[in-house]
Amino acid sequence: MFIARYATGGVISSLGFGTLAVLWLIITSHAYLAIHHKEIETHRKWMIRCYALTFAAVTLRLWLPLAQFVLHIEFIPAYQAISWLCWVPNLLVAEMIVRSSAKSIGYSASVSQDFYAYLQPHIRLQTLTNDYKRQ
């Protein structure tokens, strides 16, 4: 958020990156609280959104050369647009994935909980093995 204040491109870029930063903190907090309360399916949905926002760094680096070398847009106007384009489409796609997975039969909370229950003994065994190796 601090760096967003000084983004190249002025207020438009600052607002784009600042909004990204605030949303990332909010969404990551929701994901953390969900897993802390053992709400696995809710956590999964928030993490899909979080990943989409985190992936903005990659998307920005894809958009910049496209805007400058393919579309021949000057740097400042391109950067102003990309400060929003690097994360808004990602978040929209993530939201579509979250909403479509809620409707599908394959991803239900019980499946996630069953998988977690399956992994639990293996995780515990690995912890015990690591503890034994340290001694």
Phi and psi restraints in degrees (value plus and minus 20) as a CYANA .aco file:
   2 PHE   PHI     -84.1   -44.1
   2 PHE   PSI     -64.8   -24.8
   3 ILE   PHI     -87.7   -47.7
   3 ILE   PSI     -52.0   -12.0
   4 ALA   PHI     -78.9   -38.9
   4 ALA   PSI     -49.7    -9.7
   5 ARG   PHI     -82.7   -42.7
   5 ARG   PSI     -48.2    -8.2
   6 TYR   PHI    -130.3   -90.3
   6 TYR   PSI       1.4    41.4
   7 ALA   PHI     -85.5   -45.5
   7 ALA   PSI     123.2   163.2
   8 THR   PHI     -82.3   -42.3
   8 THR   PSI     116.1   156.1
   9 GLY   PHI      88.4   128.4
   9 GLY   PSI     -20.3    19.7
  10 GLY   PHI      57.7    97.7
  10 GLY   PSI    -170.1  -130.1
  11 VAL   PHI     -83.1   -43.1
  11 VAL   PSI     -59.4   -19.4
  12 ILE   PHI     -81.4   -41.4
  12 ILE   PSI     -68.4   -28.4
  13 SER   PHI     -86.2   -46.2
  13 SER   PSI     -60.8   -20.8
  14 SER   PHI     -80.7   -40.7
  14 SER   PSI     -62.4   -22.4
  15 LEU   PHI     -85.7   -45.7
  15 LEU   PSI     -60.6   -20.6
  16 GLY   PHI     -81.9   -41.9
  16 GLY   PSI     -71.0   -31.0
  17 PHE   PHI     -92.7   -52.7
  17 PHE   PSI     -53.2   -13.2
  18 GLY   PHI     -85.9   -45.9
  18 GLY   PSI     -62.6   -22.6
  19 THR   PHI     -83.6   -43.6
  19 THR   PSI     -61.5   -21.5
  20 LEU   PHI     -76.8   -36.8
  20 LEU   PSI     -67.1   -27.1
  21 ALA   PHI     -83.3   -43.3
  21 ALA   PSI     -64.6   -24.6
  22 VAL   PHI     -85.5   -45.5
  22 VAL   PSI     -66.0   -26.0
  23 LEU   PHI     -83.0   -43.0
  23 LEU   PSI     -58.8   -18.8
  24 TRP   PHI     -81.5   -41.5
  24 TRP   PSI     -64.2   -24.2
  25 LEU   PHI     -83.5   -43.5
  25 LEU   PSI     -63.3   -23.3
  26 ILE   PHI     -84.8   -44.8
  26 ILE   PSI     -68.8   -28.8
  27 ILE   PHI     -86.7   -46.7
  27 ILE   PSI     -60.5   -20.5
  28 THR   PHI     -84.6   -44.6
  28 THR   PSI     -57.7   -17.7
  29 SER   PHI     -83.5   -43.5
  29 SER   PSI     -62.0   -22.0
  30 HIS   PHI     -81.7   -41.7
  30 HIS   PSI     -62.1   -22.1
  31 ALA   PHI     -83.4   -43.4
  31 ALA   PSI     -63.8   -23.8
  32 TYR   PHI     -83.2   -43.2
  32 TYR   PSI     -65.8   -25.8
  33 LEU   PHI     -83.7   -43.7
  33 LEU   PSI     -57.7   -17.7
  34 ALA   PHI     -84.0   -44.0
  34 ALA   PSI     -65.7   -25.7
  35 ILE   PHI     -91.6   -51.6
  35 ILE   PSI     -51.4   -11.4
  36 HIS   PHI     -83.0   -43.0
  36 HIS   PSI     -54.1   -14.1
  37 HIS   PHI    -112.0   -72.0
  37 HIS   PSI      -8.2    31.8
  38 LYS   PHI      38.9    78.9
  38 LYS   PSI      12.9    52.9
  39 GLU   PHI    -115.0   -75.0
  39 GLU   PSI      60.9   100.9
  40 ILE   PHI     -83.6   -43.6
  40 ILE   PSI     -65.2   -25.2
  41 GLU   PHI     -86.5   -46.5
  41 GLU   PSI     -60.2   -20.2
  42 THR   PHI     -83.8   -43.8
  42 THR   PSI     -62.6   -22.6
  43 HIS   PHI     -79.7   -39.7
  43 HIS   PSI     -64.1   -24.1
  44 ARG   PHI     -78.6   -38.6
  44 ARG   PSI     -63.4   -23.4
  45 LYS   PHI     -85.4   -45.4
  45 LYS   PSI     -62.8   -22.8
  46 TRP   PHI     -87.4   -47.4
  46 TRP   PSI     -54.5   -14.5
  47 MET   PHI     -90.9   -50.9
  47 MET   PSI     -50.9   -10.9
  48 ILE   PHI     -82.2   -42.2
  48 ILE   PSI     -64.5   -24.5
  49 ARG   PHI     -84.2   -44.2
  49 ARG   PSI     -62.7   -22.7
  50 CYS   PHI     -81.7   -41.7
  50 CYS   PSI     -63.4   -23.4
  51 TYR   PHI     -81.4   -41.4
  51 TYR   PSI     -60.6   -20.6
  52 ALA   PHI     -81.3   -41.3
  52 ALA   PSI     -60.8   -20.8
  53 LEU   PHI     -91.9   -51.9
  53 LEU   PSI     -59.0   -19.0
  54 THR   PHI     -83.8   -43.8
  54 THR   PSI     -56.1   -16.1
  55 PHE   PHI     -88.6   -48.6
  55 PHE   PSI     -26.3    13.7
  56 ALA   PHI     -77.4   -37.4
  56 ALA   PSI     -52.6   -12.6
  57 ALA   PHI     -81.7   -41.7
  57 ALA   PSI     -59.0   -19.0
  58 VAL   PHI     -92.9   -52.9
  58 VAL   PSI     -64.9   -24.9
  59 THR   PHI     -80.9   -40.9
  59 THR   PSI     -59.0   -19.0
  60 LEU   PHI     -78.2   -38.2
  60 LEU   PSI     -63.0   -23.0
  61 ARG   PHI     -93.0   -53.0
  61 ARG   PSI     -37.8     2.2
  62 LEU   PHI    -103.2   -63.2
  62 LEU   PSI     -59.1   -19.1
  63 TRP   PHI     -89.7   -49.7
  63 TRP   PSI     -59.5   -19.5
  64 LEU   PHI     -77.0   -37.0
  64 LEU   PSI     -73.6   -33.6
  65 PRO   PHI     -85.9   -45.9
  65 PRO   PSI     -53.2   -13.2
  66 LEU   PHI     -82.5   -42.5
  66 LEU   PSI     -65.9   -25.9
  67 ALA   PHI     -86.2   -46.2
  67 ALA   PSI     -61.2   -21.2
  68 GLN   PHI    -103.0   -63.0
  68 GLN   PSI     -64.6   -24.6
  69 PHE   PHI    -116.3   -76.3
  69 PHE   PSI     -45.6    -5.6
  70 VAL   PHI    -118.1   -78.1
  70 VAL   PSI     -68.0   -28.0
  71 LEU   PHI    -111.1   -71.1
  71 LEU   PSI     -29.4    10.6
  72 HIS   PHI      35.0    75.0
  72 HIS   PSI      26.3    66.3
  73 ILE   PHI    -115.5   -75.5
  73 ILE   PSI     118.2   158.2
  74 GLU   PHI     -79.8   -39.8
  74 GLU   PSI     135.4   175.4
  75 PHE   PHI     -80.3   -40.3
  75 PHE   PSI     -71.5   -31.5
  76 ILE   PHI     -82.2   -42.2
  76 ILE   PSI     -71.0   -31.0
  77 PRO   PHI     -82.0   -42.0
  77 PRO   PSI     -57.1   -17.1
  78 ALA   PHI     -84.1   -44.1
  78 ALA   PSI     -64.7   -24.7
  79 TYR   PHI     -85.2   -45.2
  79 TYR   PSI     -56.7   -16.7
  80 GLN   PHI     -82.6   -42.6
  80 GLN   PSI     -64.4   -24.4
  81 ALA   PHI     -88.6   -48.6
  81 ALA   PSI     -60.9   -20.9
  82 ILE   PHI     -89.1   -49.1
  82 ILE   PSI     -45.2    -5.2
  83 SER   PHI     -81.9   -41.9
  83 SER   PSI     -40.9    -0.9
  84 TRP   PHI    -122.4   -82.4
  84 TRP   PSI     -60.0   -20.0
  85 LEU   PHI     -86.2   -46.2
  85 LEU   PSI     -41.3    -1.3
  86 CYS   PHI     -94.1   -54.1
  86 CYS   PSI     -36.2     3.8
  87 TRP   PHI    -152.1  -112.1
  87 TRP   PSI     -49.8    -9.8
  88 VAL   PHI     -82.6   -42.6
  88 VAL   PSI     -69.8   -29.8
  89 PRO   PHI     -81.4   -41.4
  89 PRO   PSI     -57.9   -17.9
  90 ASN   PHI     -78.2   -38.2
  90 ASN   PSI     -65.2   -25.2
  91 LEU   PHI     -88.3   -48.3
  91 LEU   PSI     -56.4   -16.4
  92 LEU   PHI     -83.9   -43.9
  92 LEU   PSI     -63.4   -23.4
  93 VAL   PHI     -84.6   -44.6
  93 VAL   PSI     -62.0   -22.0
  94 ALA   PHI     -80.9   -40.9
  94 ALA   PSI     -61.8   -21.8
  95 GLU   PHI     -85.2   -45.2
  95 GLU   PSI     -57.4   -17.4
  96 MET   PHI     -83.3   -43.3
  96 MET   PSI     -60.9   -20.9
  97 ILE   PHI     -84.4   -44.4
  97 ILE   PSI     -65.0   -25.0
  98 VAL   PHI     -81.5   -41.5
  98 VAL   PSI     -66.6   -26.6
  99 ARG   PHI     -90.4   -50.4
  99 ARG   PSI     -55.1   -15.1
 100 SER   PHI     -93.4   -53.4
 100 SER   PSI     -54.0   -14.0
 101 SER   PHI     -91.5   -51.5
 101 SER   PSI     -45.9    -5.9
 102 ALA   PHI     -89.0   -49.0
 102 ALA   PSI     -48.7    -8.7
 103 LYS   PHI    -106.6   -66.6
 103 LYS   PSI     -43.3    -3.3
 104 SER   PHI     -97.1   -57.1
 104 SER   PSI     134.2   174.2
 105 ILE   PHI     -99.8   -59.8
 105 ILE   PSI     -49.1    -9.1
 106 GLY   PHI     -85.9   -45.9
 106 GLY   PSI     -48.2    -8.2
 107 TYR   PHI    -135.5   -95.5
 107 TYR   PSI      68.7   108.7
 108 SER   PHI    -134.9   -94.9
 108 SER   PSI     144.2   184.2
 109 ALA   PHI     -81.5   -41.5
 109 ALA   PSI     -54.9   -14.9
 110 SER   PHI     -87.0   -47.0
 110 SER   PSI     -55.1   -15.1
 111 VAL   PHI     -84.1   -44.1
 111 VAL   PSI     -65.7   -25.7
 112 SER   PHI     -82.3   -42.3
 112 SER   PSI     -62.4   -22.4
 113 GLN   PHI     -88.1   -48.1
 113 GLN   PSI     -57.9   -17.9
 114 ASP   PHI     -83.5   -43.5
 114 ASP   PSI     -61.8   -21.8
 115 PHE   PHI     -84.9   -44.9
 115 PHE   PSI     -62.0   -22.0
 116 TYR   PHI     -82.4   -42.4
 116 TYR   PSI     -62.5   -22.5
 117 ALA   PHI     -83.7   -43.7
 117 ALA   PSI     -56.4   -16.4
 118 TYR   PHI     -85.0   -45.0
 118 TYR   PSI     -61.7   -21.7
 119 LEU   PHI     -94.8   -54.8
 119 LEU   PSI     -46.2    -6.2
 120 GLN   PHI     -73.3   -33.3
 120 GLN   PSI     -70.2   -30.2
 121 PRO   PHI     -82.7   -42.7
 121 PRO   PSI     -54.8   -14.8
 122 HIS   PHI     -88.8   -48.8
 122 HIS   PSI     -59.2   -19.2
 123 ILE   PHI     -84.8   -44.8
 123 ILE   PSI     -62.9   -22.9
 124 ARG   PHI     -84.5   -44.5
 124 ARG   PSI     -62.1   -22.1
 125 LEU   PHI     -81.9   -41.9
 125 LEU   PSI     -62.9   -22.9
 126 GLN   PHI     -82.7   -42.7
 126 GLN   PSI     -60.6   -20.6
 127 THR   PHI     -83.3   -43.3
 127 THR   PSI     -63.9   -23.9
 128 LEU   PHI     -84.1   -44.1
 128 LEU   PSI     -60.2   -20.2
 129 THR   PHI     -82.9   -42.9
 129 THR   PSI     -65.4   -25.4
 130 ASN   PHI     -84.3   -44.3
 130 ASN   PSI     -59.3   -19.3
 131 ASP   PHI     -83.1   -43.1
 131 ASP   PSI     -61.6   -21.6
 132 TYR   PHI     -84.7   -44.7
 132 TYR   PSI     -61.4   -21.4
 133 LYS   PHI     -85.3   -45.3
 133 LYS   PSI     -52.2   -12.2
 134 ARG   PHI     -90.9   -50.9
 134 ARG   PSI     -44.5    -4.5
